[in-house]
Amino acid sequence: MAEVNRRLDFGVRVAGEKAQLPDEFITLSQLPELVDTSVTPYNEDLIGEVNNINTDFITSYNYVSNAIIVTKNGVVLTPGEDYIEISENAIRFAIPPSNYEMRDLLHIYYYCKDLLAYGAGVPYNEPLNGIIDGANVTFTTTRSYIDRTTIVIKNGVVQTLNTDYYELGNNVISFVIPPIAIGEPDSLYIYYFCKSPGTSGSGDAYYWHTQMVASNIWHIIHNLGKKPSVMVTDMDNQVVIGDITYINDNVLDVYFTQAFSGNAYLN
């Protein structure tokens, strides 16, 4: 990837103003066009002391530069204003995170470079397997997931790892609060990168589709020779649910309630 001249000044933002990404920073959804797509998505709490003084925090693995998302107490921070990248696995905050009253929670989403230590995997998505009865908290996936690549959605709302649910390893997750079955049962869905293709016959083949022109119908020719699972994200890297129609084993359409552009991951 070409070197990007990052802004080192943190700038000034008016209170209550929506944070905007500086033009020189790419988003996660743009990453496939710029780097090897075999890099692995990863997310974790930032490592470092929250003491109102320390500004430097690190990640467990080296990240792809200019493609990280940092959150503080669930709010997405602005690169170049709220923080800057100072190395391949470190960031520096403009204002030291606080431990007054309630300790600031710092989280980071990034693409991991350390493939030998971690493994790339292939994207997959499916409904979670398990009993929804208001008591059971343990659910499983069909395939073994790569740790910290899961995105769990309950009733259309993205759940937070280590807050709303925990990864127990291999193909098991556990919710903090049992999904309920009163009225209509909670809808549980999961997106993840799987460690192996499993036994479905899909192999390692997968297809990455970029929808450049906004549309409410995405026509995708993937030539995978099967009816693949599909994960769709918009240009802000937010998961979008659509209705899939398989034309045949090599072509499908995805229908949405409104037009937008983004990416689709098929395998």
C-alpha positions as a Markdown table, in Angstrom:
| # | Residue | x | y | z |
|---|---|---|---|---|
| 1 | Met | 0.0 | 0.0 | 0.0 |
| 2 | Ala | 1.3 | 3.5 | -0.8 |
| 3 | Glu | 2.5 | 5.5 | 2.1 |
| 4 | Val | -0.1 | 8.0 | 3.4 |
| 5 | Asn | 0.9 | 11.3 | 4.9 |
| 6 | Arg | -1.1 | 11.2 | 8.1 |
| 7 | Arg | -2.1 | 14.4 | 10.0 |
| 8 | Leu | -0.1 | 14.6 | 13.2 |
| 9 | Asp | -2.1 | 17.5 | 14.5 |
| 10 | Phe | -5.2 | 16.5 | 16.5 |
| 11 | Gly | -7.3 | 19.4 | 15.4 |
| 12 | Val | -10.4 | 20.9 | 17.1 |
| 13 | Arg | -13.9 | 19.5 | 17.0 |
| 14 | Val | -17.0 | 21.3 | 18.2 |
| 15 | Ala | -18.8 | 19.5 | 21.0 |
| 16 | Gly | -21.7 | 17.5 | 19.6 |
| 17 | Glu | -20.4 | 17.6 | 16.0 |
| 18 | Lys | -20.4 | 14.3 | 14.2 |
| 19 | Ala | -16.9 | 13.0 | 13.8 |
| 20 | Gln | -15.8 | 12.8 | 10.1 |
| 21 | Leu | -12.9 | 10.7 | 8.8 |
| 22 | Pro | -10.1 | 12.8 | 7.3 |
| 23 | Asp | -9.9 | 12.4 | 3.5 |
| 24 | Glu | -6.5 | 10.7 | 3.7 |
| 25 | Phe | -7.7 | 7.8 | 5.9 |
| 26 | Ile | -9.3 | 4.8 | 4.2 |
| 27 | Thr | -12.1 | 2.8 | 5.7 |
| 28 | Leu | -12.2 | -0.9 | 6.3 |
| 29 | Ser | -14.6 | -1.3 | 3.4 |
| 30 | Gln | -12.0 | 0.2 | 1.0 |
| 31 | Leu | -9.2 | -2.1 | 2.2 |
| 32 | Pro | -9.7 | -5.0 | -0.3 |
| 33 | Glu | -8.8 | -2.6 | -3.2 |
| 34 | Leu | -5.5 | -1.7 | -1.6 |
| 35 | Val | -4.0 | -4.8 | 0.1 |
| 36 | Asp | -4.0 | -8.6 | 0.1 |
| 37 | Thr | -7.5 | -9.6 | 1.2 |
| 38 | Ser | -6.0 | -12.7 | 3.1 |
| 39 | Val | -5.3 | -10.4 | 6.1 |
| 40 | Thr | -7.5 | -11.3 | 9.0 |
| 41 | Pro | -10.0 | -9.1 | 10.8 |
| 42 | Tyr | -9.4 | -8.9 | 14.5 |
| 43 | Asn | -10.8 | -6.9 | 17.5 |
| 44 | Glu | -9.7 | -6.6 | 21.1 |
| 45 | Asp | -9.4 | -4.2 | 24.0 |
| 46 | Leu | -6.5 | -1.9 | 23.7 |
| 47 | Ile | -3.5 | -2.8 | 25.9 |
| 48 | Gly | -2.2 | -0.1 | 28.3 |
| 49 | Glu | -2.8 | 1.7 | 31.6 |
| 50 | Val | -5.8 | 3.9 | 31.9 |
| 51 | Asn | -4.7 | 6.5 | 34.5 |
| 52 | Asn | -5.5 | 10.0 | 33.2 |
| 53 | Ile | -1.8 | 10.3 | 32.2 |
| 54 | Asn | -0.9 | 7.5 | 29.8 |
| 55 | Thr | -1.7 | 8.2 | 26.1 |
| 56 | Asp | 0.0 | 5.3 | 24.4 |
| 57 | Phe | -1.7 | 1.9 | 23.9 |
| 58 | Ile | -0.8 | -1.2 | 21.9 |
| 59 | Thr | -2.4 | -4.1 | 20.1 |
| 60 | Ser | -1.6 | -7.8 | 20.3 |
| 61 | Tyr | -0.8 | -8.0 | 16.6 |
| 62 | Asn | 0.6 | -5.7 | 13.9 |
| 63 | Tyr | -2.3 | -3.9 | 12.1 |
| 64 | Val | -2.7 | -2.7 | 8.5 |
| 65 | Ser | -2.0 | 1.0 | 8.7 |
| 66 | Asn | -4.8 | 3.5 | 8.1 |
| 67 | Ala | -7.5 | 0.9 | 8.4 |
| 68 | Ile | -8.2 | 0.7 | 12.1 |
| 69 | Ile | -11.3 | 1.6 | 14.0 |
| 70 | Val | -10.9 | 2.7 | 17.6 |
| 71 | Thr | -13.8 | 3.1 | 20.0 |
| 72 | Lys | -13.9 | 4.7 | 23.5 |
| 73 | Asn | -16.9 | 3.7 | 25.6 |
| 74 | Gly | -18.6 | 2.5 | 22.4 |
| 75 | Val | -18.1 | 5.7 | 20.4 |
| 76 | Val | -16.0 | 5.6 | 17.2 |
| 77 | Leu | -13.1 | 8.0 | 17.5 |
| 78 | Thr | -11.7 | 10.1 | 14.6 |
| 79 | Pro | -8.1 | 9.3 | 13.4 |
| 80 | Gly | -5.9 | 12.4 | 13.3 |
| 81 | Glu | -8.0 | 14.1 | 15.9 |
| 82 | Asp | -8.7 | 11.8 | 18.7 |
| 83 | Tyr | -5.6 | 9.5 | 18.1 |
| 84 | Ile | -2.8 | 8.8 | 15.7 |
| 85 | Glu | -0.9 | 5.7 | 14.7 |
| 86 | Ile | 2.7 | 5.7 | 16.0 |
| 87 | Ser | 3.8 | 2.2 | 15.0 |
| 88 | Glu | 2.5 | -1.0 | 13.5 |
| 89 | Asn | 0.9 | -2.0 | 16.8 |
| 90 | Ala | 0.6 | 1.2 | 18.8 |
| 91 | Ile | -1.6 | 4.3 | 18.9 |
| 92 | Arg | -1.5 | 7.6 | 20.8 |
| 93 | Phe | -4.5 | 9.4 | 22.2 |
| 94 | Ala | -4.8 | 13.2 | 22.1 |
| 95 | Ile | -6.4 | 13.2 | 25.5 |
| 96 | Pro | -5.3 | 10.6 | 28.1 |
| 97 | Pro | -8.1 | 8.0 | 28.8 |
| 98 | Ser | -9.6 | 8.5 | 32.2 |
| 99 | Asn | -10.2 | 6.2 | 35.2 |
| 100 | Tyr | -12.2 | 8.7 | 37.1 |
| 101 | Glu | -15.6 | 7.3 | 38.3 |
| 102 | Met | -15.9 | 4.7 | 35.6 |
| 103 | Arg | -12.8 | 3.5 | 33.7 |
| 104 | Asp | -12.8 | 4.4 | 30.0 |
| 105 | Leu | -13.3 | 1.3 | 27.8 |
| 106 | Leu | -11.0 | 1.3 | 24.8 |
| 107 | His | -11.5 | -1.1 | 21.9 |
| 108 | Ile | -9.9 | -1.5 | 18.4 |
| 109 | Tyr | -10.9 | -3.2 | 15.2 |
| 110 | Tyr | -8.2 | -3.9 | 12.7 |
| 111 | Tyr | -6.7 | -6.2 | 10.0 |
| 112 | Cys | -4.1 | -8.4 | 11.4 |
| 113 | Lys | -0.8 | -8.8 | 9.5 |
| 114 | Asp | 0.5 | -11.8 | 11.6 |
| 115 | Leu | -0.9 | -14.5 | 9.4 |
| 116 | Leu | 1.5 | -17.2 | 10.4 |
| 117 | Ala | 0.5 | -16.8 | 14.0 |
| 118 | Tyr | -3.2 | -16.3 | 13.3 |
| 119 | Gly | -4.4 | -17.7 | 10.0 |
| 120 | Ala | -6.5 | -16.0 | 7.4 |
| 121 | Gly | -9.7 | -18.1 | 7.2 |
| 122 | Val | -12.7 | -17.7 | 4.9 |
| 123 | Pro | -15.8 | -15.6 | 5.6 |
| 124 | Tyr | -19.0 | -17.5 | 6.6 |
| 125 | Asn | -22.4 | -16.6 | 8.0 |
| 126 | Glu | -25.4 | -18.5 | 9.4 |
| 127 | Pro | -28.1 | -18.5 | 12.1 |
| 128 | Leu | -26.7 | -19.6 | 15.5 |
| 129 | Asn | -27.6 | -23.1 | 16.5 |
| 130 | Gly | -29.2 | -23.6 | 19.9 |
| 131 | Ile | -32.3 | -23.6 | 22.0 |
| 132 | Ile | -34.0 | -20.2 | 22.6 |
| 133 | Asp | -36.0 | -20.6 | 25.8 |
| 134 | Gly | -35.0 | -17.7 | 28.0 |
| 135 | Ala | -32.6 | -19.9 | 30.0 |
| 136 | Asn | -30.0 | -21.3 | 27.5 |
| 137 | Val | -27.0 | -19.1 | 26.9 |
| 138 | Thr | -24.8 | -21.4 | 24.8 |
| 139 | Phe | -25.0 | -21.5 | 21.0 |
| 140 | Thr | -22.8 | -23.1 | 18.3 |
| 141 | Thr | -21.7 | -22.4 | 14.8 |
| 142 | Thr | -21.5 | -25.0 | 12.0 |
| 143 | Arg | -17.8 | -24.4 | 11.5 |
| 144 | Ser | -15.0 | -23.5 | 13.8 |
| 145 | Tyr | -14.4 | -19.7 | 13.9 |
| 146 | Ile | -11.2 | -17.8 | 14.2 |
| 147 | Asp | -11.1 | -16.1 | 17.6 |
| 148 | Arg | -12.2 | -12.5 | 17.7 |
| 149 | Thr | -13.6 | -12.5 | 14.1 |
| 150 | Thr | -17.2 | -13.1 | 15.1 |
| 151 | Ile | -20.0 | -10.6 | 14.6 |
| 152 | Val | -23.2 | -11.6 | 16.4 |
| 153 | Ile | -26.5 | -10.0 | 15.6 |
| 154 | Lys | -29.6 | -10.3 | 17.8 |
| 155 | Asn | -32.8 | -9.0 | 16.3 |
| 156 | Gly | -30.8 | -6.9 | 13.8 |
| 157 | Val | -28.6 | -5.3 | 16.5 |
| 158 | Val | -24.9 | -6.0 | 16.5 |
| 159 | Gln | -23.8 | -7.4 | 19.9 |
| 160 | Thr | -20.5 | -6.5 | 21.6 |
| 161 | Leu | -17.9 | -9.2 | 22.2 |
| 162 | Asn | -17.0 | -9.7 | 25.9 |
| 163 | Thr | -20.0 | -7.5 | 26.9 |
| 164 | Asp | -23.1 | -9.1 | 25.3 |
| 165 | Tyr | -21.5 | -12.5 | 24.5 |
| 166 | Tyr | -18.2 | -14.4 | 24.9 |
| 167 | Glu | -16.3 | -16.6 | 22.4 |
| 168 | Leu | -15.7 | -20.0 | 24.2 |
| 169 | Gly | -13.5 | -21.3 | 21.4 |
| 170 | Asn | -13.8 | -23.5 | 18.3 |
| 171 | Asn | -17.6 | -23.2 | 17.5 |
| 172 | Val | -19.2 | -22.2 | 20.8 |
| 173 | Ile | -20.4 | -18.7 | 22.0 |
| 174 | Ser | -22.1 | -17.8 | 25.3 |
| 175 | Phe | -24.5 | -14.9 | 25.8 |
| 176 | Val | -24.5 | -12.9 | 29.0 |
| 177 | Ile | -28.3 | -12.6 | 29.0 |
| 178 | Pro | -30.2 | -15.7 | 27.7 |
| 179 | Pro | -32.1 | -15.0 | 24.4 |
| 180 | Ile | -35.8 | -15.0 | 25.1 |
| 181 | Ala | -38.6 | -16.9 | 23.5 |
| 182 | Ile | -41.6 | -14.8 | 24.7 |
| 183 | Gly | -43.8 | -13.7 | 21.8 |
| 184 | Glu | -41.5 | -14.1 | 18.8 |
| 185 | Pro | -38.2 | -15.8 | 19.7 |
| 186 | Asp | -35.0 | -13.6 | 19.5 |
| 187 | Ser | -33.4 | -13.8 | 16.0 |
| 188 | Leu | -29.7 | -14.8 | 16.3 |
| 189 | Tyr | -27.3 | -14.6 | 13.4 |
| 190 | Ile | -23.5 | -14.8 | 13.2 |
| 191 | Tyr | -20.8 | -13.7 | 10.8 |
| 192 | Tyr | -17.3 | -15.1 | 11.2 |
| 193 | Phe | -14.1 | -16.2 | 9.5 |
| 194 | Cys | -13.9 | -20.0 | 9.7 |
| 195 | Lys | -10.7 | -22.0 | 10.4 |
| 196 | Ser | -11.5 | -24.6 | 7.8 |
| 197 | Pro | -14.0 | -25.2 | 5.0 |
| 198 | Gly | -15.7 | -27.9 | 7.0 |
| 199 | Thr | -17.6 | -30.7 | 5.3 |
| 200 | Ser | -20.1 | -28.8 | 3.3 |
| 201 | Gly | -18.1 | -29.3 | 0.1 |
| 202 | Ser | -17.5 | -25.6 | -0.4 |
| 203 | Gly | -13.8 | -25.9 | -0.2 |
| 204 | Asp | -11.7 | -22.7 | 0.2 |
| 205 | Ala | -13.3 | -21.0 | -2.7 |
| 206 | Tyr | -14.8 | -17.6 | -1.9 |
| 207 | Tyr | -15.7 | -14.5 | -3.8 |
| 208 | Trp | -15.4 | -10.8 | -2.8 |
| 209 | His | -17.9 | -8.5 | -4.6 |
| 210 | Thr | -17.7 | -4.7 | -4.5 |
| 211 | Gln | -20.9 | -2.8 | -5.3 |
| 212 | Met | -19.7 | 0.6 | -6.5 |
| 213 | Val | -23.0 | 1.9 | -7.8 |
| 214 | Ala | -25.7 | 2.3 | -5.1 |
| 215 | Ser | -28.6 | -0.1 | -5.7 |
| 216 | Asn | -31.3 | -1.9 | -3.8 |
| 217 | Ile | -30.7 | -5.0 | -5.9 |
| 218 | Trp | -27.2 | -6.5 | -6.1 |
| 219 | His | -26.7 | -8.8 | -9.1 |
| 220 | Ile | -23.6 | -11.0 | -8.3 |
| 221 | Ile | -21.9 | -13.4 | -10.7 |
| 222 | His | -19.5 | -15.4 | -8.5 |
| 223 | Asn | -18.9 | -18.6 | -10.5 |
| 224 | Leu | -18.3 | -20.6 | -7.3 |
| 225 | Gly | -20.4 | -23.5 | -8.6 |
| 226 | Lys | -22.6 | -23.6 | -5.5 |
| 227 | Lys | -25.1 | -21.6 | -3.5 |
| 228 | Pro | -22.8 | -19.7 | -1.2 |
| 229 | Ser | -23.4 | -18.0 | 2.1 |
| 230 | Val | -23.4 | -14.2 | 1.8 |
| 231 | Met | -22.3 | -11.4 | 4.2 |
| 232 | Val | -23.0 | -7.8 | 3.1 |
| 233 | Thr | -21.5 | -4.6 | 4.6 |
| 234 | Asp | -22.0 | -1.0 | 3.6 |
| 235 | Met | -19.2 | 1.5 | 3.0 |
| 236 | Asp | -19.1 | 2.2 | 6.7 |
| 237 | Asn | -18.4 | -1.5 | 7.3 |
| 238 | Gln | -21.8 | -2.0 | 8.9 |
| 239 | Val | -23.5 | -5.3 | 8.3 |
| 240 | Val | -26.7 | -5.1 | 6.2 |
| 241 | Ile | -29.3 | -7.9 | 6.0 |
| 242 | Gly | -30.9 | -8.6 | 2.6 |
| 243 | Asp | -33.0 | -11.3 | 0.9 |
| 244 | Ile | -31.1 | -13.7 | -1.3 |
| 245 | Thr | -32.4 | -15.2 | -4.5 |
| 246 | Tyr | -30.2 | -17.9 | -6.0 |
| 247 | Ile | -30.5 | -17.7 | -9.8 |
| 248 | Asn | -28.3 | -20.8 | -10.2 |
| 249 | Asp | -25.0 | -22.1 | -8.6 |
| 250 | Asn | -23.0 | -19.3 | -10.1 |
| 251 | Val | -25.3 | -16.2 | -9.9 |
| 252 | Leu | -27.4 | -14.7 | -7.2 |
| 253 | Asp | -29.4 | -11.5 | -6.5 |
| 254 | Val | -29.6 | -9.8 | -3.1 |
| 255 | Tyr | -32.5 | -7.5 | -2.4 |
| 256 | Phe | -32.5 | -4.6 | 0.1 |
| 257 | Thr | -35.0 | -2.1 | 1.4 |
| 258 | Gln | -33.0 | 0.8 | 0.1 |
| 259 | Ala | -30.2 | 1.5 | -2.3 |
| 260 | Phe | -26.5 | 1.6 | -1.1 |
| 261 | Ser | -23.0 | 0.6 | -2.1 |
| 262 | Gly | -20.6 | -1.7 | -0.3 |
| 263 | Asn | -19.1 | -5.2 | -0.3 |
| 264 | Ala | -20.4 | -8.7 | -0.3 |
| 265 | Tyr | -18.4 | -11.8 | 0.9 |
| 266 | Leu | -19.5 | -15.1 | -0.5 |
| 267 | Asn | -18.2 | -18.6 | 0.3 |
